[in-house]
Amino acid sequence: MLQPKDKVAIYMEGHLESDFGKMGFGAVRYLTNDIVAVIDSAQAGREMSNFMDTSRSIPVVNSVEESIALGAEVLLLGIAPVGGKIPDFWYETLDKAIDSGVSLINGLHDLLAPRYEGRMKQNWVWDVRVPQFIPAIGSARALEHQGKRILCVGTDNAVGKMTAGLELYRGLLKQNRSAGFVATGQIGITVTGGGIPLDAFKVDYATGAVETAVLEQADKDYIIIEGQGSLLNPSSTATLPLMRGSCPTHLILCMRGDKTTLRSNTQIKIPNLREFIALNESLASVCGTYPDAKVVAIAVNTSMFSEADAQLVKERITAESGVPAFDPVRDGVQGLIECL
Amino acid sequence: MLQPKDKVAIYMEGHLESDFGKMGFGAVRYLTNDIVAVIDSAQAGREMSNFMDTSRSIPVVNSVEESIALGAEVLLLGIAPVGGKIPDFWYETLDKAIDSGVSLINGLHDLLAPRYEGRMKQNWVWDVRVPQFIPAIGSARALEHQGKRILCVGTDNAVGKMTAGLELYRGLLKQNRSAGFVATGQIGITVTGGGIPLDAFKVDYATGAVETAVLEQADKDYIIIEGQGSLLNPSSTATLPLMRGSCPTHLILCMRGDKTTLRSNTQIKIPNLREFIALNESLASVCGTYPDAKVVAIAVNTSMFSEADAQLVKERITAESGVPAFDPVRDGVQGLIECL
């Protein structure tokens, strides 16, 4: 699959300015491979630093051919439409990539390996969202781990749970702490090379898959479990297998600073934070049956605000919730680490 | 698949006295087809009425051959091991059945259709647990239904959620109410011929599958949604997609009268009922975002008690929970219906 020396292009056609491009932005932030180009014909000629806070110099180009001219060996699909289906018009680009010897990394539910079987040479297709094992049924074995298990929960999908988790993980490693990261979504798996595609497991196996992935890190003092979805969002029910599979000792609530409703179901308002935190905590502990995990900090995405406004947003959230709020990208994670 | 005139035998080898035979007992209770025999060599010569409260006369026999001699055309696997895997030693019996022209109904995760492809004549294999569609992603569309949506939740797996739901459904129909039943597990699907195998759907599709099945019954005044699992049980996370997919207006808590712990994880105690009810209610409503569904009644399985002891158990549970308790099999469902 992906090797450290492979040069990567990211397909973001039409989505450099939407918030469905989180796979692409996550790869720019966390993938350690060379990224030679981002493809979005609507923004060609610009730089990725025009669209996100990054010190990497990555040109936006028109087409897969242009990215190949820049050395691309692997094309990563950087867009995650709701439901995980591949739009038909992408196939022209994907066919060209495969026929030019470029490999594909695909994090959507629709699989590409079957389409390109027999059509590849040295190149390959990595369908990140295919479960690699059938786990034992969950039985709360995560409790065997003696350290801290930190689960990121959210007010919604796509609010920064993976970012908070990866920043915290990198911060702990920088301080030479013994830390592990359990990726549970396609981006986390792609950038870390491990973990489980939780939402592609059967409901019956979901807890066991999380439990297995957590126990693989059982020698670490801190295990960060990447969050998925939200108890509030009707499209997502991953929070419960994450809780039962990881038996968290600490929760971090992740949210965007600018949203008062869900992103895709705008009729659903974000509830009072104290009440929403209490719900997450009571579901994690089930009347004292599981560890009494508290929301020890809130990770707020304030990237859409000025420094001064971001400060106000964090103060408002802390006042409303009674829990300290940080932007892990803007502020670093020292504050989060001190809350653990 | 299964036709009303088909004669059925039930495979219960070694499990007539365990509580892993709920598929078999459920079929005896609710399947309207003729049931000509139950296979369990450990109990051969006895009658099903020795093992459960039933007015049906069904002999227990030694082997699939004996059931065929009694007219069996379909063999239903009546045992549901945790995790849904088929033990190797069953295959000798299943092979014999298929080669004798008998059809199979299989509710386990392991599939039988691929094994017997090309080996069948007029007979067939129905793998009940194979999802039949990919749903739209859940978006709380169950709220479009204007009537009552009644979800059965539980203190554990296998405590009587399907039984409570089916008894309530039959009771409503007997009173000429407009009622629908959404089967969500293999037994409910087998005996009603409809519904969804919830635990075999991918996590990402689980809510949408429930939502789709609920909306198919949207013309009914009462929709009963079969419950699965429990918020308390680490092996099961089906409660959350059931809640988000059905947006219940009423909850019924189902439990066994004799258990103080989970069945398969005996280190986990059943919590205080008031607290556990409050947790289920707060997860259903999410701080007022979804309907404020209350646990309006408790359905208690008291089959292991005498009439007098059952009465005491129900009184104790009502006192502890503050909610009226009924045994829907023993007492009928008039009391439950009055709570709606």
Chai-1 contact restraints between the chains, C-beta under 6 A:
chainA,res_idxA,chainB,res_idxB,connection_type,confidence,min_distance_angstrom,max_distance_angstrom,comment,restraint_id
A,V82,B,I137,contact,1.0,0.0,6.0,A-B,restraint_1
A,G83,B,I137,contact,1.0,0.0,6.0,A-B,restraint_2
A,I137,B,V82,contact,1.0,0.0,6.0,A-B,restraint_3
A,I137,B,G83,contact,1.0,0.0,6.0,A-B,restraint_4
A,I137,B,S235,contact,1.0,0.0,6.0,A-B,restraint_5
A,G138,B,P234,contact,1.0,0.0,6.0,A-B,restraint_6
A,G138,B,S235,contact,1.0,0.0,6.0,A-B,restraint_7
A,S139,B,P234,contact,1.0,0.0,6.0,A-B,restraint_8
A,S139,B,N265,contact,1.0,0.0,6.0,A-B,restraint_9
A,A140,B,P234,contact,1.0,0.0,6.0,A-B,restraint_10
A,D199,B,V203,contact,1.0,0.0,6.0,A-B,restraint_11
A,D199,B,D204,contact,1.0,0.0,6.0,A-B,restraint_12
A,A200,B,K202,contact,1.0,0.0,6.0,A-B,restraint_13
A,F201,B,V203,contact,1.0,0.0,6.0,A-B,restraint_14
A,K202,B,A200,contact,1.0,0.0,6.0,A-B,restraint_15
A,V203,B,D199,contact,1.0,0.0,6.0,A-B,restraint_16
A,V203,B,F201,contact,1.0,0.0,6.0,A-B,restraint_17
A,V203,B,V203,contact,1.0,0.0,6.0,A-B,restraint_18
A,V203,B,A206,contact,1.0,0.0,6.0,A-B,restraint_19
A,V203,B,A238,contact,1.0,0.0,6.0,A-B,restraint_20
A,D204,B,D199,contact,1.0,0.0,6.0,A-B,restraint_21
A,A206,B,V203,contact,1.0,0.0,6.0,A-B,restraint_22
A,A206,B,T237,contact,1.0,0.0,6.0,A-B,restraint_23
A,T207,B,T237,contact,1.0,0.0,6.0,A-B,restraint_24
A,L232,B,V286,contact,1.0,0.0,6.0,A-B,restraint_25
A,P234,B,G138,contact,1.0,0.0,6.0,A-B,restraint_26
A,P234,B,S139,contact,1.0,0.0,6.0,A-B,restraint_27
A,P234,B,A140,contact,1.0,0.0,6.0,A-B,restraint_28
A,P234,B,R244,contact,1.0,0.0,6.0,A-B,restraint_29
A,S235,B,I137,contact,1.0,0.0,6.0,A-B,restraint_30
A,S235,B,G138,contact,1.0,0.0,6.0,A-B,restraint_31
A,T237,B,A206,contact,1.0,0.0,6.0,A-B,restraint_32
A,T237,B,T207,contact,1.0,0.0,6.0,A-B,restraint_33
A,T237,B,L240,contact,1.0,0.0,6.0,A-B,restraint_34
A,T237,B,P241,contact,1.0,0.0,6.0,A-B,restraint_35
A,T237,B,R244,contact,1.0,0.0,6.0,A-B,restraint_36
A,A238,B,V203,contact,1.0,0.0,6.0,A-B,restraint_37
A,L240,B,T237,contact,1.0,0.0,6.0,A-B,restraint_38
A,L240,B,L240,contact,1.0,0.0,6.0,A-B,restraint_39
A,P241,B,T237,contact,1.0,0.0,6.0,A-B,restraint_40
A,R244,B,P234,contact,1.0,0.0,6.0,A-B,restraint_41
A,N265,B,S139,contact,1.0,0.0,6.0,A-B,restraint_42
A,I268,B,T289,contact,1.0,0.0,6.0,A-B,restraint_43
A,P271,B,C287,contact,1.0,0.0,6.0,A-B,restraint_44
A,E275,B,C287,contact,1.0,0.0,6.0,A-B,restraint_45
A,F276,B,C287,contact,1.0,0.0,6.0,A-B,restraint_46
A,L279,B,S282,contact,1.0,0.0,6.0,A-B,restraint_47
A,S282,B,L279,contact,1.0,0.0,6.0,A-B,restraint_48
A,L283,B,L283,contact,1.0,0.0,6.0,A-B,restraint_49
A,V286,B,L232,contact,1.0,0.0,6.0,A-B,restraint_50
A,C287,B,P271,contact,1.0,0.0,6.0,A-B,restraint_51
A,C287,B,E275,contact,1.0,0.0,6.0,A-B,restraint_52
A,C287,B,F276,contact,1.0,0.0,6.0,A-B,restraint_53
A,T289,B,I268,contact,1.0,0.0,6.0,A-B,restraint_54
